[in-house]
Amino acid sequence: AVKRILKYLKGTLSYGLHMQPAIVGSPISLTALCDAIDDRRSTSRSAIFSGPNLISWRSRK
């Protein structure tokens, strides 16, 4: 497992994050929704933003 992680890290050294400056005093916002239209199983999604920057997202069925 350690070799696999090191191989992944070696292949992603040039990757990075681009963060835009948030407006001073802008709150962290949470956007979420849930639906069960197509197959009667609910799907929930959420996203957390700090200003214009996506910090975390999640989708679960």
N, C-alpha and C positions, 0 to 999 in steps of 0.2 A: 504494500500500500504506500509506503514512503517513497519508493522509486517512482510510482505513478504520479504522486503529488509533485515531486521534484521535476519530472518530465513535463508536467503541465506548466509549472512555474517558469521553466526554461523557455517554453514556447510562447509565453505571454509577457515577456519582459518589456516589450514595446507598448503594451496596453496601458491606458491611463484613464483618468476621469477628468472631464471638463466641467467645472462648477462655475456658474455665473454668480456674481455677488448678489446676495439677497438684500432687499430694502431693509434698512435699519428698523427694527421693531416689527417686521413682518412675522406673523405667527406661523407655526408649523401646522399644516392642514392635513386632514385625513379624509380621503374620499373612498367610499365603499358602496357596493351594491350587491344585491342578491336576486336571483331569478330561478324559476323552475318551469319555464314555458314549454320547452320542446320535449323533454323526456321525464317530466315530473320528479326530477332529482334536482335539488337546489344547487346552484353554483354561486359561490360568493367570491368577490374580488375586492381588494383594497389596495390603495396607493397612499404613500406618505410623502408629502412635499415639504421642503423648506424653501420658501420663496418659489422660484421657477425650477428648482432642482428636485428631481425624483430621488428620494433617499431609499425607499423600500417598496416592493410590491409583492402581492401574493394572490394566487388563484387556487381555489379548492372546489372540488365537486363532491 
